[in-house]
Amino acid sequence: MSSASSGSAHPLLPPAKIHLIPVEILSEIFLLVLLDRLVDKKTLELVCQRWYAIMISTPGITSRLWIRGATKKEVVQAFIQRRKTPFAVIVDVDNEDEDDGEDFNYDDFHASLMVACQAASRWQFLNLRSFPPPGEYNAPDTTVKPLDSLRGIIIGEYCDLGSFLEPLMTAITTTPLPCLTKLALSDSRAVLYLAQPTCPHYFFSLTALTITLSRRMEIPADILPHLRRLEYFHAQCLYLPIYPPDVSLPLIQTLTKLVLKSVSVQWMAGKVFPALLSCSITFPHHIDAICVQPVTMLVCEYLEYDSNDLNSLRHFHHPPLAWLKVTSGQWNVRRGNPQFVAICPTVFASAQSLGWLDLEVQCSEQLLDLALRLLPALVRLSLRLASPHALSETFFQRFVAIRSNPGSPCEMAALPTLPLCAQLTELGVYYGRWLRGAERKGLIPVFSDIVSSRDPAGFTLLLWVDPELWKVEGPVESICDVTDDDGIIYVIGIPSPYGIIPLEQFEEYESTSLEVPFKEAEYLVARNRLSIGCLSTLHNLVELRVGNKQDILPTAPPPSLPLFRTLRVLTAENIHPSFLAGQTFHKLERCRMFLYGEGPNLSHAQVTQLPVCTRLDVDDLTLLATFQIPQICELGTSFNHPEFDMIWEKHIAVNANLSGLKLLHVHGWHQQADLIQALRCLPALKSLIVGNGSGLAAEFFGKFVLMPPNETAAFVQSHNEGQVSEVLCPMLKSLLIEECDFKRQLELMPIFKKVVTLHTACGFPLEEFTLFDFELGSKIELIGGHGSFVMEVIVLDGDARPFSLAI
């Protein structure tokens, strides 16, 4: 049991004695923790000086030396002197995450790099993420010492080494490199340099090689014969020579993962790959060689193939696949159908094992339906389509398992015995673009119908519309029903005849900025910032709920935002008053707003018009004072303001028509606030909820006593004659006092009895008078009638919470 879960739990070693653990044991602990990624390396280094010293001296823990555009030579020297073990060097002059605020400095950068080069024999990894452009930096007379400890090199895609390339390559090619196992290059000059006939030993020990170039090389690089231990090979735009059939290529025996893009596959022709588990080929060159001499992959489980001509895919021989992704660039069904037919032998050969199929091939619905019905093991299906026109609503209706919504528009003459892909746990539909108009409005209800017809705990439908990825849910009554998951950052709701269809975006799917392609959306829940551009596209928004982060809504929106004319419900847990100032919400009926920052200055504040709002909940009295609310019926607010009396009389009573207020929820109040003053303005009040009742005294409750019993008959007669009663809240039927101290409140029982019994005797029955104590988990109900008075103690449910207006 952890100490967090039990107050009696004790650590095995008192914190003050942690230094007694030997260095050797701490080193092993650090290695295990870092291996499992349970904590960040930097976090351990910052605990104390002893831990820092152990971290930098443990051989298995790699330290990182960062060299940026303004790094000082002294910093590099101190780093090298403190460490006696090999370390990693990362050069990144464009780094923004840890920018020191200084611009590139030629002298500082060169001096730092030269100091690092003097310790090159201790470099374990070299990562050149970004380098100064050659026009800004030249490396005269630069020498790099032998790289005896080097295990890996990365030269980034946008890293032009300029004059530093020559000394670096010289150091690499003139040093025995038995430890070098990983190499990643994005510079064609570096590739050609290392591919020279004098440098074959450089590739002997590599187990992972990545060469990703932005454009194809002009000179071939003859490197494959030298790759004796390679397990992972990723090449893009690499120019390989034509190899004779009998050439010895050791990598064929060792490769486990192969990724080729715009690279020749001629070297694979007629070969047998005994260890290749995963293969990805995109736009292959010299594919005709494969068609003559097929490739055999004895253990391959994952295959990805992307080409305008898929006929060559059948010449890759492999065991039954578990995962297959096929992409064709043919843009219409007429040209795509032959391509789909060409891959069918590959698909059907793996019918009993294929669990994940990812298709981007334009074809007819009949062909696709036939293929999918012959894949009984399929659990994940991804369909990548140009637009909603690619596959019709009728096609997707075939995925509906059980008719769960009688009112659903997904009507069919008769459902098949089994739905399409009955074992699916995930269906992904990816559209390159979303169309506007009636032709795609029916798709969202169909997607929702698929979800609601299957096991909600074991099925997911993902809808991708560039650049956003959404999870489609079954219909709900309220958009609030799907906002409990902490991972959700956006939820949009689309109305349908049988409920609201939610589309959720999670943090793992989040793009850089929210774009809502579904213009028919009427509901939006947001926990991240919403731009004016995004809000401007939502012309039908009727309900908006934003989370508890600041600046989710723009602070100075234009009055032309559509939501000011369409919103009916608004909740904002953190909203800046400038978003509201001077605006008119023409249709807003229910609203909850909690401010961040200072409230509005009442002497200069612009009034916010809420002409039809009937239910309002705010936490700031000054904000309430700026609202024009002529039809308010239910109000929640805090009276915790030292100038409550002035604000209520000069602003709230002027801007708000309180004569029809039927419910008032008081969150809290300032010790000088006179609640009675506010209640005298509320003749129609039927429900009063006071959120912090511990401070209420007999004087407050005495105001609700109508009159002594011997004057009751006269009062009733005068009331029936239409005379104005001076009694506080004469129409009150429900009085709820929360957060009460029962022991103290019991002393007030005599006055409570008068309140209950006299209201009943006067013809104004107080139907509910309840005191709540949430700490004790109980409440006291005071019941009266015909002179009687009963006090009943009731235990609250475990999920009971203080009152809050339903917005």
VENNORZI-V738437 format. One record per helix or strand. SS is the DSSP state (~ for helix, > for strand). FROM is the first residue (numbers start at 1). TO is the last residue. If there is no record, write none. Layout:
ss from to
SS FROM TO
SS FROM TO
//
This chain:
ss from to
~ 15 20
~ 23 35
~ 41 45
~ 49 57
> 63 67
~ 73 82
> 87 92
~ 106 118
~ 120 122
> 123 130
> 152 155
~ 164 173
> 182 185
~ 188 194
~ 197 203
> 208 212
~ 224 226
> 232 236
~ 251 254
> 257 261
> 264 264
~ 266 268
> 272 273
> 278 282
> 285 285
~ 288 292
> 295 297
> 302 306
~ 311 315
> 316 318
> 323 327
~ 333 349
> 356 360
~ 365 373
> 380 385
~ 393 397
> 426 431
~ 438 453
> 460 465
> 468 476
~ 479 482
> 488 496
> 499 506
~ 507 509
> 523 526
~ 532 537
> 543 546
~ 563 566
> 569 575
~ 577 579
> 584 584
> 590 595
> 608 609
> 615 618
~ 621 625
> 627 629
> 634 639
~ 644 655
> 656 656
~ 658 660
> 663 669
~ 675 679
> 687 690
~ 693 695
~ 698 702
~ 709 720
> 734 737
~ 742 761
> 768 773
> 778 785
> 788 795
//
